[in-house]
Amino acid sequence: MLVIVVENAPPRLRGRLAVWLLEVRSGVYIGTYSKRVREMIWEQVRAYIEDGNAVIGWAASNDAGFEFDTCGRHRRVPVDLDGFRLVQVLPEPTTAPPLAAPRKRFPR
């Protein structure tokens, strides 16, 4: 089993994914392919994702029963913790200006 979820993906990437996989919801694609085909599809996603982001998950013979990878602009990053892959959520980028340094008060 193979699942790819894309956000803010350009239409040409969504069209390419629709050729190989079934789009069950907007941006959610599923299918069953070999490792070689899965890697070829993921190369296409990485090449055409532009400003969007994507995650791929597939069945694997490990403790979790699956593997996953991500690409693009996102806050969720896969991390390895003693051989088990988890997701680290990075803090949101702040758009507020940095705080000004406090003013020094001089005695009068």
C-alpha positions as CSV (number, residue, x, y, z in Angstrom):
1,M,0.0,0.0,0.0
2,L,1.2,3.5,-0.9
3,V,-0.3,6.8,0.3
4,I,0.8,10.3,-0.8
5,V,-0.7,13.5,0.6
6,V,0.0,16.8,-1.0
7,E,-0.8,20.4,0.0
8,N,-0.5,23.5,-2.2
9,A,0.7,21.3,-5.1
10,P,0.7,22.7,-8.6
11,P,-1.9,21.3,-11.0
12,R,0.7,19.5,-13.2
13,L,1.9,17.5,-10.2
14,R,-1.6,16.6,-9.2
15,G,-2.2,15.4,-12.8
16,R,0.9,13.3,-12.8
17,L,-0.1,11.7,-9.5
18,A,-3.6,11.0,-10.8
19,V,-2.1,9.0,-13.7
20,W,-0.5,6.5,-11.3
21,L,-2.7,6.7,-8.1
22,L,-6.3,7.0,-7.2
23,E,-7.2,10.4,-5.7
24,V,-9.7,9.5,-2.9
25,R,-9.9,13.0,-1.5
26,S,-8.5,16.3,-2.6
27,G,-4.7,15.9,-2.4
28,V,-4.8,12.3,-1.0
29,Y,-3.6,9.6,-3.4
30,I,-3.4,5.8,-2.8
31,G,-2.2,2.8,-4.7
32,T,-0.2,-0.4,-4.6
33,Y,3.2,-0.4,-6.4
34,S,6.7,-1.9,-6.1
35,K,9.6,-0.2,-4.4
36,R,11.0,0.8,-7.8
37,V,7.8,2.5,-9.0
38,R,7.2,4.1,-5.6
39,E,10.7,5.7,-5.7
40,M,10.0,6.9,-9.3
41,I,6.7,8.5,-8.3
42,W,8.3,10.1,-5.2
43,E,11.1,11.6,-7.4
44,Q,8.4,13.2,-9.5
45,V,6.8,14.7,-6.4
46,R,10.1,16.1,-5.1
47,A,10.8,17.6,-8.6
48,Y,7.5,19.3,-9.0
49,I,6.3,20.2,-5.5
50,E,7.4,23.9,-5.8
51,D,6.0,25.8,-2.8
52,G,3.8,23.0,-1.6
53,N,4.6,20.0,0.6
54,A,4.0,16.3,0.5
55,V,4.2,13.2,2.7
56,I,4.5,9.6,1.5
57,G,3.8,6.5,3.5
58,W,4.1,2.9,2.6
59,A,3.8,-0.6,4.1
60,A,7.1,-1.9,5.5
61,S,8.3,-4.9,7.5
62,N,9.4,-3.0,10.6
63,D,8.0,-2.5,14.2
64,A,5.6,0.2,13.0
65,G,4.5,-1.6,9.9
66,F,5.1,1.4,7.7
67,E,7.7,4.0,6.6
68,F,7.3,7.6,5.5
69,D,9.1,10.6,4.1
70,T,8.3,14.2,3.6
71,C,9.3,17.0,1.2
72,G,8.6,20.7,0.6
73,R,7.8,23.5,3.0
74,H,6.3,22.2,6.2
75,R,6.7,22.3,9.9
76,R,6.7,18.5,10.5
77,V,10.1,16.8,10.2
78,P,10.7,13.1,10.5
79,V,13.2,12.2,13.2
80,D,14.8,8.9,14.2
81,L,14.5,7.9,17.9
82,D,16.4,4.7,18.6
83,G,15.4,3.2,15.2
84,F,11.8,4.3,15.5
85,R,10.7,7.2,13.2
86,L,8.6,9.9,14.8
87,V,7.5,13.4,13.7
88,Q,8.9,16.6,15.2
89,V,6.7,19.7,14.9
90,L,8.8,22.8,14.5
91,P,7.6,26.1,16.0
92,E,5.7,28.5,13.7
93,P,7.8,31.2,12.2
94,T,7.1,34.5,13.9
95,T,6.1,37.5,11.8
96,A,6.2,40.0,14.6
97,P,9.1,42.3,14.8
98,P,11.7,41.5,17.4
99,L,11.3,43.1,20.7
100,A,13.2,46.4,21.1
101,A,16.1,46.5,23.6
102,P,15.1,48.1,26.9
103,R,16.1,51.8,27.2
104,K,18.8,52.7,29.6
105,R,17.7,55.2,32.2
106,F,20.3,57.7,33.2
107,P,20.1,59.3,36.7
108,R,19.1,63.0,36.6
